Amino acid sequence: MSIKNVIIIGAGGNLGPSILNTFLKESSFNTTVLSRQGSKSTFPSGVKVLHADYSSISSLTEAFQGQDAVIAVVAGVALGDQTKLIDAAIAAGVKRFIPSEFGSNVPDKRTRDIVPIFDAKYQTVNYLKSKEGEISWSSIVNGPFFDWGLKVGFLGFNFADKKATLYDDGKAHFTSTNLHQIGLALIRTLEKADLTKNQYIHISSFRTTQQEILAVAEKVTGSKWSVTSADAQEHIKQGRAKLDKGDFSGIGALIQGATFATENELGDYTFEGLWNEKLGLPKEDLEDTIKSLVG
């Protein structure tokens, strides 16, 4: 299977810009961005940008004409609305659809039980499986965004104040991937289209623990950090309570709880088998990544 033309949906947000820049700088694909009609999002100069009505299959089909692969990087309520994108891709003759996965190990039902919104991702892949006679798919599982998660505090670390929140004493192993590595994995997935056809692709920059990250952070900064202990299961309860009240910030707490809880270590999906070597992804160094975030 030969892939030449790639269109990326949702090239804004936290992950999208990194994916787009990696494709532009490190791939030979003809890369196009699809943006929602009326969107004021801006993209690097010279990038071809198309606009479509995301609620209209005919509008999406027109945008997908001539494309070999569609990469969806959508979030929130749009996660459950990817069937329109898939139907339009099929109608346009697209060869490969990569749905918006890019996170926790959704195929594991225990993870979906903790984070209900993940069921939308799982159902999207099931829909793709039902359409395998018409289109192929690949779904990237990469855990939390490592460099982004450290930068914004999602992984429990505040570099500005040298403070850390460790869930369950920071002992749980979890897998996590840097933004750039995710972009590279997507490129390799499409370059090796026959190998990656109709597969979940598990990748990781690091298998680590909060304790290990703290030790490296203290080494790199030359300072002893202030540590707060937290209970992962209690964090999950608080996230569920927020969701029950319609507060969607609870989703973040649920994901953190699923990632850092020592019970079952659901954040560690290395048992699924990583694709790093198959895809030819470069090895990364934990200390070097953390050093790049200090300054």
Steps between C-alpha positions, in 0.01 A plus 500: 500500500644835397416815697593839354230751590409551866238728652503588871180595681543700820853633450451743789478418872778338701603221264396618154766768441782261592365233264464751218850644547651151510325405176611822331863471609563125514280328245464488123120497514290768335338631816172693515310638799122478529340769712139554600303756297520835675803400709752775566785256567829592336765266362858531372534701180497292185285224645199410289187548711154377403177580681194279538173474684575221746130416529468440125627175350486651150712797609753270667503266200587788272786602733636144507514459121846392389619423853660164582486534879296693754640573848237613751631698798167600653397519863202537732155432354657459154650168613161336466425667169776346290267268309413790268869550431543128432197480270623803307849351473353179359288694253809691384706183453744564785725200572587549870317666790680575826241585767553731795647258755831646625468425870431227754467130419135518399479135379530400868143502637628583849628832368168577329315419821695775677482755217157463331579749220754249369215275391449740206854424382444127537175510306668699222755223449223240511324696225822502297531124550152459353615693191830318439382389158476865398779676692795405722589654834778542757448628855787651700516437877767717663393565860520854640698757300823494703668834424167684485382327818809611690480854364137562599500298822278215382755240614506652849811719476531879537846596376457871575440437872685166520196323640369152423177315570564126519202268468530173694852608599596528134571128473278403205673433169346676203586554135514844344611655171646834392300700247766482229526123533125471440538694176787275393294191584221624273745556215649152542153347529407638159839422347458139614134489403484127431661412836272733699175418321202451737714509813517671838849650509636531856799732531690658788785740565538380858375239744552677828353595840432831669772408750755463221394828341533677836851364552607620156329837547683554829830403335447728203385799707749442779222550756294297742136516397195540721283187477127460564353149525165415343282191472428399140169329580380808687605712203286277277203545737541876485515489120179296484326742737593791273372318193174419676453876546576571135852624573712351222825594674439174685617313190857610565483369855369165375782467249757589766348248738505226238861585415647525848302246705717213623198270477537309170744766367267577210735774384758238402404337170841355411346153535308577180830511311657827386544589134800731548752264341267387222445863406866592534435767762806654667575420863456793736661593829289592802758736650558679170126557459466640851808721451340647188203613710709676765604854441 
